[in-house]
Amino acid sequence: MTPACRPSFLSIAGAAGLLWLVLAAGCATASASRREVRAGSEKEVRAGSETNVEQVLRTARATVAEGGGEVDGRPVPRDCSGFVHAIYRIAGVDLFTEGQSTDNGVRAIARFVSRHGRWHRRTVPAPGDLVFFDNSYDRNGDGLFNDRFTHVGIVDQVSADGTAMIIHASNHGIVREPMNLLRPHETADAQGQPINTPLRRRGPRDSPRTPHLMSELFAGFATVLPPIPSGS
């Protein structure tokens, strides 16, 4: 239901249109030390291999199996961006290096993608991709459906029917839940198997038609590590 995705990096940014600015421009300025950090992160991404992706997925799966546990000797963060950040650090990638002073954690990760990765909206992502969501909760409290970048998770695997299993930090723990963009308004298939998980808790201001499933709140996928080669 409602994701555990309150800010873990910096304070919340209020501009609803910042999504497109992020996608188009990324960061504008930085100190010399920040540039060095960014350069290091970019080299780490370029040096990524199937081992990096497999390591990310293995670590993420272990947190689900253990109900949290530790990553690299530290407790697993229980907010969505902190969780994703911790998992990717295992592969030598610091997703927070592009963050600005007005960003929350999800926006900081989005900026990193814009500079060092690749955005896409294919219905079938690759394991290890990031997945972003809008409006998973009413972040600015105005009752409107205008909250960009409110949640992030990791694609674990994709089945033949297009259902992607997403590992993410939610208010009910670190979980692995389905999302199917080919059938975005359905919660189960013909056999009754779940294909889309509720992500937004219905609030008093939400109408019965307010989107609330993962697939309905989907904002985009992002690749920051080379995919696992086919046949591996």
C-alpha positions as CSV (number, residue, x, y, z in Angstrom):
1,M,0.0,0.0,0.0
2,T,1.4,3.5,0.8
3,P,5.2,3.2,0.3
4,A,7.7,4.0,3.0
5,C,9.3,6.6,0.9
6,R,9.6,9.8,2.9
7,P,12.7,11.9,2.2
8,S,16.0,10.1,3.1
9,F,18.4,12.4,1.3
10,L,17.5,16.0,1.4
11,S,14.3,18.1,1.9
12,I,11.3,17.8,-0.4
13,A,11.2,19.7,-3.7
14,G,7.9,21.3,-4.3
15,A,7.9,22.0,-8.1
16,A,5.6,19.6,-9.8
17,G,7.2,20.2,-13.2
18,L,10.8,19.3,-12.1
19,L,10.5,15.9,-13.7
20,W,10.9,17.2,-17.2
21,L,13.7,19.5,-16.1
22,V,15.5,16.5,-14.6
23,L,15.1,14.4,-17.7
24,A,16.3,17.2,-20.0
25,A,19.1,18.8,-18.1
26,G,20.3,17.0,-15.0
27,C,22.5,19.1,-12.7
28,A,23.6,22.5,-13.7
29,T,26.5,23.3,-11.4
30,A,28.8,21.6,-8.9
31,S,31.9,22.3,-6.9
32,A,35.2,20.7,-7.9
33,S,34.9,18.0,-5.2
34,R,31.4,17.1,-6.4
35,R,32.7,16.8,-10.0
36,E,35.3,14.4,-8.8
37,V,32.7,12.3,-7.1
38,R,30.5,12.3,-10.2
39,A,33.4,11.3,-12.4
40,G,34.2,8.4,-10.1
41,S,30.5,7.3,-10.1
42,E,30.4,7.4,-13.9
43,K,33.5,5.3,-14.2
44,E,31.9,2.8,-11.8
45,V,28.8,2.6,-13.9
46,R,30.7,2.1,-17.1
47,A,32.8,-0.6,-15.5
48,G,29.6,-2.5,-14.5
49,S,29.1,-6.0,-15.7
50,E,26.7,-8.9,-15.3
51,T,28.3,-9.4,-11.9
52,N,27.2,-6.0,-10.8
53,V,23.5,-6.6,-11.7
54,E,23.6,-10.1,-10.2
55,Q,25.1,-8.7,-7.1
56,V,22.4,-6.0,-6.8
57,L,19.6,-8.6,-7.3
58,R,21.1,-11.2,-5.0
59,T,21.5,-8.5,-2.2
60,A,17.9,-7.2,-2.8
61,R,16.4,-10.7,-2.7
62,A,18.3,-11.4,0.5
63,T,16.7,-8.4,2.2
64,V,13.2,-9.7,1.3
65,A,14.0,-13.2,2.6
66,E,15.4,-11.8,5.8
67,G,12.7,-9.2,6.3
68,G,15.4,-6.4,6.1
69,G,18.6,-7.4,7.8
70,E,21.8,-5.7,6.8
71,V,23.6,-4.5,3.7
72,D,27.4,-4.1,3.9
73,G,27.2,-4.4,7.7
74,R,24.6,-1.6,8.1
75,P,20.8,-2.0,8.8
76,V,18.8,-1.9,5.6
77,P,17.1,1.6,5.3
78,R,13.3,1.3,5.4
79,D,12.5,4.2,3.1
80,C,12.4,3.5,-0.7
81,S,15.2,5.7,-1.9
82,G,17.5,4.8,1.0
83,F,16.9,1.1,0.4
84,V,17.7,1.4,-3.4
85,H,20.7,3.5,-2.7
86,A,22.1,1.0,-0.2
87,I,21.5,-1.9,-2.6
88,Y,23.3,-0.2,-5.5
89,R,26.2,0.8,-3.4
90,I,27.0,-2.9,-3.3
91,A,27.8,-2.6,-7.0
92,G,30.0,0.5,-6.5
93,V,27.3,2.9,-7.6
94,D,26.3,5.9,-5.4
95,L,22.9,7.0,-6.7
96,F,22.8,10.1,-4.5
97,T,25.8,11.9,-6.0
98,E,23.8,14.1,-8.3
99,G,21.3,15.3,-5.6
100,Q,20.6,19.0,-5.1
101,S,19.7,20.8,-1.9
102,T,16.0,20.8,-2.6
103,D,15.8,17.1,-3.6
104,N,14.3,14.2,-1.7
105,G,16.0,10.8,-2.2
106,V,13.9,9.7,-5.2
107,R,14.6,13.0,-7.1
108,A,18.3,12.6,-6.3
109,I,18.3,9.2,-7.9
110,A,16.4,10.5,-10.9
111,R,19.1,13.2,-11.4
112,F,21.8,10.5,-11.3
113,V,19.9,8.5,-14.0
114,S,19.6,11.6,-16.2
115,R,23.4,12.1,-16.1
116,H,24.8,8.6,-15.9
117,G,22.0,6.2,-17.0
118,R,19.2,5.8,-19.5
119,W,15.4,6.4,-19.1
120,H,12.9,4.2,-20.9
121,R,9.2,3.3,-20.8
122,R,9.2,-0.2,-22.3
123,T,6.5,-2.4,-21.0
124,V,9.1,-5.1,-20.3
125,P,12.2,-3.9,-18.4
126,A,15.4,-5.7,-17.6
127,P,16.3,-7.3,-14.2
128,G,18.2,-4.7,-12.2
129,D,16.5,-1.7,-13.7
130,L,15.1,1.0,-11.5
131,V,11.4,1.7,-11.6
132,F,10.0,5.1,-10.6
133,F,6.4,6.0,-9.6
134,D,4.5,9.3,-9.3
135,N,1.6,10.1,-6.9
136,S,2.1,7.1,-4.6
137,Y,0.9,9.4,-1.9
138,D,-0.1,13.0,-1.6
139,R,3.3,14.4,-0.7
140,N,2.5,18.1,-0.8
141,G,-0.9,17.6,0.9
142,D,-2.9,19.6,-1.6
143,G,-5.3,16.8,-2.5
144,L,-4.2,16.9,-6.2
145,F,-2.6,14.3,-8.3
146,N,0.5,16.3,-9.0
147,D,3.3,14.6,-7.0
148,R,6.2,13.6,-9.2
149,F,8.9,11.0,-8.2
150,T,7.4,9.7,-4.9
151,H,8.6,6.1,-5.0
152,V,11.4,3.9,-6.5
153,G,12.1,0.2,-6.6
154,I,14.2,-2.4,-8.3
155,V,13.0,-4.8,-11.1
156,D,13.9,-8.3,-10.0
157,Q,12.6,-10.4,-12.9
158,V,9.9,-10.4,-15.6
159,S,7.7,-13.3,-16.5
160,A,6.4,-14.4,-19.9
161,D,3.1,-12.5,-19.4
162,G,4.9,-9.3,-18.8
163,T,4.5,-9.2,-15.0
164,A,7.6,-7.6,-13.4
165,M,8.4,-8.4,-9.8
166,I,9.5,-5.3,-8.0
167,I,11.6,-5.3,-4.8
168,H,11.0,-2.1,-2.8
169,A,10.7,-0.7,0.7
170,S,7.1,-0.2,1.7
171,N,5.2,0.5,4.9
172,H,4.9,-3.3,5.3
173,G,8.6,-3.9,5.0
174,I,11.0,-4.9,2.2
175,V,8.8,-6.7,-0.2
176,R,8.7,-8.3,-3.7
177,E,5.5,-7.4,-5.5
178,P,4.1,-7.7,-9.1
179,M,3.4,-5.0,-11.7
180,N,2.1,-5.6,-15.2
181,L,2.0,-2.6,-17.6
182,L,0.3,-4.7,-20.3
183,R,-2.8,-5.0,-18.0
184,P,-2.5,-1.8,-15.9
185,H,-6.0,-1.8,-14.3
186,E,-6.2,-5.5,-13.4
187,T,-5.1,-6.9,-10.0
188,A,-5.1,-10.6,-11.1
189,D,-4.9,-12.8,-14.1
190,A,-7.5,-15.4,-15.3
191,Q,-6.1,-17.9,-12.8
192,G,-6.3,-15.5,-9.9
193,Q,-2.6,-14.9,-9.7
194,P,-1.7,-11.3,-8.6
195,I,-0.3,-9.1,-11.5
196,N,-0.6,-5.6,-10.0
197,T,-0.1,-4.5,-6.5
198,P,-1.8,-1.5,-4.8
199,L,0.8,1.2,-4.1
200,R,-1.3,4.2,-3.1
201,R,-3.6,3.9,-0.1
202,R,-7.0,5.3,-0.9
203,G,-7.4,8.6,1.1
204,P,-10.5,10.6,2.0
205,R,-9.9,12.9,-1.0
206,D,-9.4,10.1,-3.5
207,S,-12.4,9.1,-5.7
208,P,-13.1,5.5,-6.5
209,R,-11.4,6.1,-9.9
210,T,-8.2,7.5,-8.4
211,P,-5.2,5.4,-9.7
212,H,-3.7,3.3,-7.0
213,L,-2.0,0.3,-8.6
214,M,1.7,0.2,-9.3
215,S,1.0,0.0,-13.0
216,E,-1.3,3.1,-12.9
217,L,1.3,5.1,-11.0
218,F,4.3,4.1,-13.1
219,A,6.6,6.9,-14.2
220,G,9.4,5.2,-16.0
221,F,12.2,2.7,-15.9
222,A,15.9,3.5,-15.8
223,T,19.0,1.5,-16.6
224,V,22.3,2.4,-14.8
225,L,24.1,-1.0,-15.1
226,P,24.7,-3.1,-18.2
227,P,22.0,-5.9,-18.4
228,I,22.7,-9.5,-17.7
229,P,23.6,-11.1,-21.1
230,S,21.0,-13.5,-22.5
231,G,21.6,-17.1,-21.7
232,S,23.3,-16.3,-18.4
